[in-house]
Amino acid sequence: MAQPYVGADTIFVQYYKDAIGADWAIGGRIRAGVDLLVIPNFGFNLNLAFGGWSGQNWGLIEQGVGKAG
């Protein structure tokens, strides 16, 4: 039995904070896939996802990271 699905999500997160202020990032993802059930309580999942993040000052956490990816 096959159960296809599609979905999307958005994430808004604070990733850095100091005495001066905080930096926030936003990200999103779309995904599609199928659950392939072998028996009613056991199966396999195949999925494909595409997403990205955007935020300022990633370099404060790790050197060489761009503003979006």
C-alpha atoms as one frame of an Amber mdcrd trajectory, in Angstrom:
protein
   0.000   0.000   0.000   1.340   3.461  -0.904   0.428   6.721   0.848   1.766
   9.823  -0.946   2.088  13.203   0.794   3.185  16.803   0.215   3.931  19.472
   2.770   5.717  22.680   3.662   7.051  24.299   6.791   8.591  27.566   7.934
  11.039  28.075  10.790  11.798  31.372  12.508  14.571  31.032  15.093  16.905
  33.133  17.240  20.406  31.806  16.644  22.605  34.342  18.412  22.169  36.648
  21.405  24.552  38.906  23.281  24.332  42.015  25.482  23.719  44.261  22.447
  20.938  42.303  20.800  19.895  39.158  18.986  20.008  37.802  15.450  17.145
  35.863  13.897  16.931  33.575  10.900  14.050  32.396   8.771  13.919  29.189
   6.814  11.492  27.179   4.788  11.146  23.783   3.187   8.844  22.018   0.772
   8.701  18.258   0.635   6.951  15.401  -1.109   7.168  11.676  -0.668   5.467
   8.371  -0.277   5.090   5.916   2.601   5.299   2.346   1.300   3.674  -0.005
   3.788   4.747  -3.646   3.789   2.277  -4.563   6.548  -0.127  -2.219   8.403
   2.504  -1.189  11.018   5.764  -1.398   9.055   6.964   0.253   5.893   9.510
   2.422   4.129   9.557   6.125   3.394  10.890   7.870   0.302  10.943  11.657
   0.267  12.428  14.660  -1.477  12.859  18.028   0.219  14.087  21.449  -0.853
  14.708  24.296   1.570  16.837  27.218   2.607  17.790  29.591   5.419  18.458
  33.317   5.564  19.908  35.391   8.410  22.468  38.044   9.277  25.782  37.509
  11.069  26.110  33.727  10.695  29.849  34.423  10.843  29.510  35.073  14.589
  28.783  31.350  15.012  30.960  29.823  12.297  33.525  31.505  10.037  32.872
  31.679   6.297  29.111  31.082   6.366  27.099  33.245   3.935  23.867  35.142
   4.708  21.650  32.592   2.941  21.857  29.016   1.873
